[in-house]
Amino acid sequence: MIQEITSVCVHRCGTVAIIGRPNVGKSTLLNALIGERLSITSRHPQTTRHRILGILTRSMVQMAFVDTPGYQTQHNGVMPRMMNRAVSQAVTGVDVVVLVIEALKFSDSDKKVLKLVPEELPVVLVMNKVDLIQDKPQLLPFAKKVQAERDFAAIVPVSAESDFQIETLINALTPLLPQAPALYEEDTLTDRSERFIAAERIREKIFRLTGDEVPFATTVEIERWEETPQAKKIAAAILVTRDSHKKIVIGTKGARIKRIGQEARLDLARFFGVAVHLELWVKVRSGWADSEASLRTLGHE
């Protein structure tokens, strides 16, 4: 009896890649899983551009979730190509893959993403946004139909936005991880730097407060970083590719960039737990989004 109990109470640790087409809620799911708003979110389809690691640590399990950009099937260009490369790389060297789709939708784009996953890797299918489905009985026959696409290790309906069935998903993932000790300290949330997090939070506010044509051609570069135990002083440049975009980001009499700065400062102060002093300005840098060298310098790989 003692041996049976010992065999059950083993520590598991592994890496889980979260993949899917754009706008299915991958970043919202990552945040729900780790209990912290680590990955930025917005209604724009290319909000996540980077591989972001979020770590969940519990007494008998540690999961390192890799949030990935939405896999691009309709857009060409250097940045989409690099984003797709990040997705392809994410499914190598992990223990489990979570494929996120919208509930009751399984498109050709979803199938293309699924084909990226090696056959030997276990895949958990997450049907997200079930809170938007009025006719819930449709979910079961839909799940059975999708199961024909691959022998999924589990199919879990969730609402990442409202934390519905997040614990069920964690429980489904746990036995799929290898028996291993923890790789990260208990209080480690991510492998990304504070500078990266600050740049991403600022970029999120740009996405949410500007028009549809601006965000994809916008990024944030931290130019100065000073800190004390009580405060952080951050100076950042918002990079755009056109003068017209610069005018949109700045807004009438500087109103929009002022609001971007205010919301980002409050957000970062909550996240870091100290006062934040934030300076923002906008620079036009033509061609940065079309150069792999520039994108790598700006943290896009």
ROGUNU-653300 format. One record per residue: y, z, x of N, C-alpha, C in turn; residue in one letter. Coordinates in steps of 0.02 Angstrom, whole numbers, padded with zeros to 5 digits, always signed. Layout:
BEGIN
YZXYZXYZXA...
***
This chain:
BEGIN
-00060+00000+00041+00000+00000+00000+00062+00000+00043M+00062+00037+00097+00119+00040+00142+00131-00028+00173I+00078-00064+00191+00084-00130+00220+00115-00180+00171Q+00097-00174+00106+00125-00219+00055+00199-00208+00048E+00221-00146+00047+00292-00131+00041+00330-00157+00101I+00302-00148+00160+00334-00172+00222+00342-00248+00221T+00293-00283+00196+00296-00356+00196+00349-00382+00149S+00363-00344+00095+00414-00365+00047+00483-00350+00074V+00492-00292+00104+00558-00270+00128+00572-00298+00198C+00580-00363+00202+00597-00395+00265+00668-00421+00262V+00700-00423+00319+00768-00449+00322+00766-00525+00330H+00808-00558+00291+00812-00631+00295+00882-00652+00315R+00885-00704+00354+00949-00730+00378+00944-00805+00389C+00993-00842+00365+00991-00914+00375+01055-00947+00353G+01057-01013+00362+01116-01053+00347+01103-01097+00287T+01152-01100+00242+01146-01138+00180+01205-01187+00177V+01190-01251+00175+01242-01302+00168+01256-01315+00095A+01319-01315+00076+01340-01331+00008+01369-01401+00008I+01336-01448-00027+01358-01517-00027+01366-01543-00098I+01399-01600-00104+01409-01630-00170+01466-01680-00167G+01473-01718-00219+01529-01766-00222+01594-01727-00234R+01651-01761-00229+01715-01725-00239+01723-01696-00308P+01758-01639-00310+01779-01608-00374+01722-01579-00416N+01667-01561-00385+01614-01528-00424+01618-01452-00418V+01663-01426-00375+01672-01354-00371+01638-01321-00313G+01627-01357-00258+01592-01328-00200+01631-01270-00169K+01695-01279-00159+01736-01226-00128+01742-01166-00173S+01749-01177-00238+01751-01121-00285+01685-01083-00284T+01630-01120-00277+01564-01088-00273+01558-01046-00210L+01580-01073-00153+01578-01034-00090+01617-00969-00099L+01676-00973-00127+01717-00913-00135+01682-00863-00181N+01650-00887-00233+01614-00841-00278+01555-00809-00243A+01520-00846-00201+01461-00820-00168+01479-00765-00117L+01534-00773-00081+01550-00723-00030+01599-00671-00056I+01624-00681-00117+01669-00631-00147+01738-00629-00116G+01761-00685-00088+01827-00688-00057+01851-00761-00061E+01916-00770-00074+01943-00838-00078+01957-00864-00008R+01904-00889+00022+01907-00914+00090+01925-00988+00093L+01891-01028+00053+01901-01100+00052+01954-01117+00000S+02003-01159+00018+02056-01174-00028+02031-01220-00084I+02064-01216-00141+02044-01256-00199+02106-01286-00232T+02096-01342-00265+02147-01372-00307+02113-01425-00350S+02152-01456-00395+02123-01508-00437+02116-01574-00400R+02145-01579-00340+02141-01641-00302+02071-01649-00272H+02044-01711-00272+01974-01721-00252+01959-01715-00178P+02009-01713-00135+01995-01709-00063+02029-01648-00032Q+02025-01593-00069+02057-01531-00045+02022-01506+00019T+01956-01501+00016+01918-01478+00075+01907-01536+00123T+01931-01528+00185+01924-01580+00235+01880-01558+00293R+01867-01494+00298+01835-01465+00357+01769-01432+00338H+01728-01423+00388+01670-01379+00381+01694-01308+00385R+01680-01269+00334+01702-01199+00331+01642-01154+00321I+01635-01105+00364+01579-01058+00361+01601-00994+00327L+01565-00975+00274+01578-00912+00239+01515-00870+00241G+01521-00806+00259+01462-00765+00273+01455-00709+00222I+01397-00705+00190+01380-00652+00144+01330-00606+00178L+01347-00542+00184+01302-00494+00216+01285-00438+00167T+01220-00429+00157+01195-00373+00117+01142-00336+00157R+01115-00284+00128+01071-00240+00167+01009-00276+00195S+00981-00323+00156+00919-00355+00178+00926-00431+00184M+00986-00457+00180+00995-00529+00187+01065-00545+00213V+01068-00597+00253+01132-00624+00274+01129-00700+00266Q+01177-00727+00227+01180-00798+00214+01245-00826+00243M+01239-00878+00285+01297-00912+00311+01304-00978+00273A+01353-00980+00228+01363-01039+00186+01410-01088+00221F+01391-01151+00223+01433-01203+00252+01462-01245+00195V+01528-01236+00183+01562-01277+00133+01581-01342+00166D+01571-01398+00131+01583-01464+00160+01631-01503+00117T+01664-01554+00146+01705-01598+00105+01663-01635+00053P+01695-01656-00001+01660-01698-00049+01641-01764-00017G+01580-01786-00028+01556-01848+00003+01590-01908-00028Y+01623-01949+00013+01663-02005-00010+01620-02068-00017Q+01618-02097-00076+01580-02159-00087+01626-02216-00106T+01690-02203-00118+01735-02256-00141+01797-02264-00096Q+01807-02221-00047+01866-02224-00006+01848-02243+00066H+01888-02288+00094+01880-02307+00164+01936-02275+00205N+01929-02278+00270+01981-02250+00313+01952-02200+00361G+01992-02181+00410+01968-02136+00463+01952-02067+00436V+01998-02038+00397+01985-01970+00373+01925-01966+00327M+01918-02010+00276+01857-02007+00236+01793-02016+00277P+01797-02059+00328+01738-02070+00370+01720-02006+00408R+01770-01971+00433+01758-01908+00469+01733-01854+00421M+01759-01855+00360+01736-01806+00310+01663-01818+00293M+01643-01881+00285+01573-01897+00272+01529-01877+00330N+01554-01886+00391+01516-01866+00449+01504-01791+00450R+01555-01753+00428+01547-01680+00424+01492-01661+00375A+01487-01699+00320+01434-01684+00271+01366-01700+00300V+01359-01758+00332+01295-01778+00362+01273-01728+00416S+01320-01704+00455+01304-01656+00508+01285-01588+00478Q+01314-01571+00421+01302-01505+00391+01230-01497+00368A+01197-01551+00349+01129-01545+00323+01077-01548+00379V+01098-01549+00441+01052-01544+00497+01058-01475+00528T+01003-01445+00542+01003-01379+00573+01016-01322+00525G+01010-01333+00460+01017-01278+00412+00948-01262+00382V+00946-01207+00346+00882-01185+00317+00873-01207+00245D+00928-01211+00209+00927-01228+00138+00989-01270+00123V+00982-01315+00074+01040-01354+00050+01051-01338-00024V+01114-01326-00041+01133-01320-00111+01170-01384-00130V+01142-01420-00178+01175-01480-00204+01210-01460-00269L+01276-01468-00269+01316-01450-00327+01333-01512-00368V+01318-01509-00432+01336-01562-00479+01372-01530-00538I+01403-01572-00579+01431-01546-00641+01375-01545-00693E+01374-01493-00733+01322-01487-00784+01321-01548-00830A+01261-01573-00842+01247-01631-00885+01272-01697-00855L+01288-01697-00790+01308-01759-00756+01268-01766-00692K+01235-01823-00684+01201-01838-00621+01211-01912-00607F+01264-01928-00570+01285-01997-00561+01252-02028-00500S+01266-02093-00490+01242-02127-00430+01272-02095-00367D+01334-02070-00373+01364-02036-00315+01326-01972-00298S+01303-01935-00349+01262-01876-00337+01197-01895-00302D+01168-01950-00323+01105-01973-00293+01115-01992-00219K+01172-02023-00204+01187-02041-00134+01193-01979-00090K+01224-01927-00117+01230-01865-00079+01161-01834-00068V+01120-01834-00120+01052-01805-00115+01011-01841-00061L+01020-01906-00054+00982-01945-00005+00998-01926+00067K+01054-01892+00077+01072-01870+00145+01027-01813+00170L+00994-01778+00123+00957-01718+00141+00887-01737+00165V+00867-01714+00224+00798-01727+00248+00746-01701+00198P+00691-01737+00194+00639-01720+00144+00611-01650+00154E+00609-01627+00217+00577-01563+00230+00620-01503+00211E+00684-01514+00196+00728-01458+00181+00724-01439+00107L+00719-01374+00092+00722-01354+00022+00792-01363-00006P+00795-01389-00068+00859-01401-00101+00862-01362-00166V+00915-01325-00175+00928-01291-00238+00983-01330-00274V+00968-01351-00334+01017-01388-00374+01059-01339-00415L+01124-01342-00406+01170-01299-00445+01207-01343-00495V+01197-01328-00559+01234-01361-00612+01295-01319-00627M+01352-01340-00601+01413-01301-00607+01452-01319-00671N+01499-01276-00688+01544-01286-00745+01508-01283-00812K+01455-01242-00816+01419-01237-00880+01462-01204-00934V+01516-01170-00913+01560-01140-00963+01596-01192-01004D+01598-01254-00979+01632-01308-01015+01585-01345-01063L+01521-01328-01061+01472-01361-01104+01466-01325-01171I+01479-01361-01224+01475-01330-01291+01403-01324-01315Q+01364-01377-01303+01295-01379-01326+01248-01357-01270D+01241-01292-01261+01201-01264-01206+01127-01285-01208K+01096-01295-01266+01026-01316-01267+01012-01382-01230P+01065-01422-01218+01055-01484-01181+01037-01472-01108Q+01052-01413-01082+01044-01400-01011+00971-01404-00989L+00926-01378-01030+00855-01376-01010+00825-01446-01005L+00831-01489-01055+00803-01557-01046+00839-01596-00991P+00903-01583-00981+00938-01616-00925+00909-01594-00858F+00896-01529-00851+00866-01503-00789+00798-01534-00776A+00758-01541-00827+00692-01572-00819+00697-01645-00798K+00746-01679-00825+00756-01749-00808+00778-01757-00735K+00823-01713-00712+00848-01717-00644+00794-01697-00594V+00748-01653-00615+00694-01631-00571+00653-01690-00546Q+00653-01745-00583+00616-01804-00563+00646-01838-00501A+00710-01823-00487+00743-01852-00428+00718-01820-00363E+00698-01757-00367+00673-01721-00308+00639-01657-00332R+00593-01633-00293+00560-01571-00309+00605-01513-00287D+00654-01497-00329+00702-01445-00312+00668-01377-00309F+00688-01337-00260+00660-01269-00253+00681-01226-00312A+00739-01240-00340+00763-01204-00399+00820-01245-00429A+00830-01236-00494+00888-01266-00528+00924-01209-00564I+00987-01199-00546+01024-01141-00571+01089-01164-00604V+01097-01152-00669+01161-01166-00701+01210-01109-00686P+01271-01127-00666+01320-01076-00649+01389-01097-00674V+01435-01049-00674+01506-01063-00679+01538-01027-00620S+01553-01064-00568+01583-01033-00509+01652-01004-00525A+01686-01034-00572+01753-01012-00590+01752-00942-00621E+01699-00927-00659+01695-00862-00693+01640-00817-00665S+01611-00836-00607+01558-00797-00574+01494-00792-00615D+01484-00836-00664+01425-00834-00705+01364-00858-00666F+01312-00816-00664+01248-00829-00631+01252-00836-00555Q+01304-00809-00525+01309-00811-00452+01255-00767-00421I+01242-00709-00450+01188-00666-00425+01120-00700-00433E+01110-00736-00487+01048-00772-00497+01038-00824-00442T+01092-00858-00423+01089-00907-00369+01072-00874-00302L+01104-00818-00288+01089-00781-00225+01016-00761-00224I+00990-00737-00280+00920-00717-00283+00873-00777-00274N+00893-00835-00297+00852-00895-00289+00851-00919-00216A+00907-00910-00181+00913-00932-00112+00877-00885-00063L+00877-00821-00078+00852-00771-00030+00782-00785-00004T+00732-00797-00047+00664-00808-00021+00656-00873+00017P+00705-00918+00014+00701-00981+00049+00724-00976+00121L+00755-00920+00138+00781-00909+00206+00726-00881+00251L+00729-00895+00315+00679-00867+00361+00687-00792+00371P+00633-00759+00389+00636-00689+00407+00667-00684+00476Q+00725-00653+00479+00762-00650+00543+00816-00596+00538A+00837-00569+00595+00891-00519+00595+00958-00554+00582P+01008-00514+00566+01075-00541+00554+01104-00573+00617A+01140-00627+00608+01172-00662+00664+01244-00640+00674L+01275-00612+00621+01346-00595+00624+01356-00521+00608Y+01410-00494+00634+01428-00425+00618+01438-00417+00543E+01428-00356+00518+01429-00344+00446+01496-00363+00414E+01551-00354+00450+01616-00367+00420+01643-00437+00436D+01602-00481+00465+01623-00548+00481+01622-00591+00417T+01679-00623+00402+01685-00664+00342+01676-00738+00358L+01701-00760+00416+01699-00831+00434+01703-00838+00509T+01687-00898+00533+01694-00913+00604+01761-00946+00618D+01801-00958+00567+01866-00990+00575+01919-00940+00596R+01969-00963+00633+02022-00920+00658+02073-00904+00604S+02114-00853+00615+02167-00836+00569+02218-00892+00565E+02230-00927+00620+02277-00983+00620+02252-01039+00573R+02187-01053+00575+02158-01103+00531+02167-01082+00458F+02152-01019+00443+02158-00995+00374+02230-01000+00350I+02278-00982+00393+02348-00987+00374+02368-01059+00359A+02348-01106+00402+02364-01176+00391+02333-01202+00325A+02272-01181+00311+02239-01202+00249+02273-01174+00187E+02294-01111+00190+02327-01081+00132+02394-01115+00118R+02429-01133+00171+02492-01170+00162+02478-01238+00131I+02427-01272+00157+02409-01338+00131+02389-01334+00057R+02356-01281+00038+02337-01271-00032+02398-01270-00077E+02450-01234-00055+02511-01231-00096+02545-01299-00101K+02542-01339-00047+02569-01407-00051+02530-01447-00103I+02464-01443-00101+02423-01479-00149+02441-01460-00220F+02453-01397-00232+02463-01373-00300+02534-01384-00326R+02582-01393-00281+02652-01395-00301+02685-01463-00292L+02647-01514-00268+02675-01581-00259+02637-01631-00302T+02663-01692-00303+02632-01743-00345+02567-01770-00316G+02535-01813-00355+02469-01838-00337+02468-01881-00274D+02523-01914-00257+02520-01961-00201+02532-01927-00134E+02550-01864-00133+02568-01832-00070+02510-01798-00034V+02469-01758-00066+02424-01713-00029+02378-01744+00022P+02346-01802+00006+02297-01829+00053+02329-01846+00120F+02392-01867+00118+02427-01885+00180+02469-01827+00207A+02446-01767+00196+02482-01707+00217+02435-01659+00253T+02459-01629+00306+02422-01576+00339+02471-01525+00367T+02445-01471+00395+02488-01417+00420+02468-01401+00491V+02519-01395+00534+02508-01380+00604+02545-01314+00621E+02508-01264+00643+02538-01201+00662+02570-01210+00731I+02635-01199+00734+02671-01211+00797+02687-01147+00835E+02692-01092+00799+02706-01028+00832+02672-00972+00794R+02643-00925+00831+02606-00869+00800+02620-00806+00841W+02652-00758+00810+02664-00694+00842+02641-00639+00795E+02612-00586+00823+02589-00533+00779+02593-00465+00811E+02601-00416+00768+02598-00345+00785+02549-00313+00737T+02531-00250+00746+02487-00218+00697+02515-00217+00626P+02581-00223+00620+02613-00218+00554+02631-00285+00523Q+02635-00338+00562+02660-00402+00534+02636-00461+00575A+02639-00520+00543+02626-00583+00576+02686-00629+00565K+02709-00661+00617+02763-00709+00613+02734-00778+00627K+02738-00822+00577+02706-00887+00580+02758-00941+00569I+02758-00989+00614+02800-01049+00606+02754-01109+00602A+02762-01149+00549+02716-01204+00537+02754-01267+00517A+02727-01324+00539+02755-01389+00521+02709-01422+00470A+02739-01446+00417+02703-01486+00367+02711-01559+00388I+02654-01591+00404+02656-01660+00427+02643-01709+00370L+02686-01757+00363+02678-01811+00314+02684-01878+00351V+02666-01932+00317+02666-01997+00350+02727-02039+00331T+02764-02019+00280+02821-02060+00257+02882-02017+00243R+02941-02047+00249+03002-02012+00232+03004-01994+00158D+02976-02038+00116+02975-02024+00044+02934-01962+00028S+02879-01952+00066+02838-01892+00056+02875-01830+00080H+02913-01837+00133+02953-01781+00158+03002-01757+00104K+03034-01804+00071+03081-01786+00018+03047-01750-00040K+02986-01773-00056+02949-01741-00111+02931-01669-00092I+02907-01659-00031+02887-01591-00009+02947-01545-00006V+03003-01569+00017+03063-01527+00022+03091-01512-00048I+03092-01563-00091+03117-01553-00159+03193-01553-00162G+03219-01549-00222+03291-01549-00233+03323-01486-00203T+03368-01497-00156+03403-01443-00122+03355-01392-00090K+03297-01418-00070+03248-01376-00035+03209-01329-00080G+03210-01341-00146+03179-01294-00192+03103-01292-00185A+03072-01352-00175+02999-01353-00173+02971-01321-00109R+03000-01338-00052+02973-01308+00009+02986-01232+00010I+03040-01211-00023+03052-01139-00028+02997-01105-00068K+02978-01138-00124+02925-01109-00165+02858-01111-00129R+02844-01166-00094+02782-01170-00054+02779-01112-00006I+02834-01100+00029+02837-01045+00078+02828-00977+00046G+02861-00966-00011+02855-00901-00045+02784-00887-00067Q+02752-00936-00099+02684-00926-00124+02635-00919-00066E+02643-00958-00013+02599-00953+00044+02607-00885+00079A+02668-00863+00086+02681-00799+00120+02648-00741+00082R+02656-00740+00016+02625-00686-00024+02549-00689-00020L+02523-00750-00023+02450-00760-00019+02423-00735+00048D+02455-00754+00102+02432-00734+00169+02440-00659+00180L+02493-00629+00153+02502-00557+00159+02445-00520+00125A+02424-00544+00067+02367-00513+00033+02303-00521+00073R+02293-00580+00101+02231-00594+00138+02227-00553+00202F+02282-00553+00241+02282-00519+00306+02295-00444+00300F+02324-00422+00245+02337-00351+00237+02396-00325+00276G+02440-00370+00298+02501-00350+00334+02558-00394+00308V+02620-00375+00325+02678-00416+00307+02674-00483+00345A+02696-00536+00312+02696-00602+00342+02766-00632+00338V+02792-00655+00394+02855-00691+00397+02838-00764+00411H+02858-00808+00366+02836-00878+00371+02896-00925+00372L+02896-00969+00422+02945-01023+00426+02910-01089+00418E+02938-01132+00375+02909-01198+00364+02961-01252+00373L+02941-01308+00399+02982-01368+00399+02937-01429+00394W+02966-01486+00378+02927-01547+00367+02943-01598+00421V+02890-01628+00447+02897-01680+00498+02861-01743+00475K+02892-01800+00488+02859-01864+00476+02824-01885+00540V+02758-01895+00536+02719-01918+00593+02673-01974+00569R+02698-02034+00575+02661-02092+00550+02595-02101+00586S+02543-02117+00548+02479-02135+00577+02433-02079+00595G+02453-02016+00584+02409-01961+00605+02343-01961+00566W+02345-01982+00503+02284-01982+00462+02238-02040+00477A+02261-02087+00519+02220-02145+00536+02197-02144+00608D+02204-02088+00641+02184-02082+00711+02134-02025+00719S+02074-02042+00743+02024-01990+00754+02048-01937+00804E+02083-01959+00855+02108-01912+00905+02156-01863+00874A+02202-01888+00833+02250-01843+00800+02215-01796+00752S+02167-01821+00715+02131-01780+00667+02091-01725+00702L+02061-01742+00758+02024-01691+00796+02071-01637+00822R+02130-01658+00845+02180-01610+00870+02203-01564+00815T+02207-01591+00754+02230-01552+00697+02173-01514+00662L+02114-01514+00693+02059-01474+00667+02017-01506+00615G+02017-01573+00611+01978-01607+00560+01908-01625+00583H+01886-01596+00638+01816-01606+00659+01793-01546+00699E
***
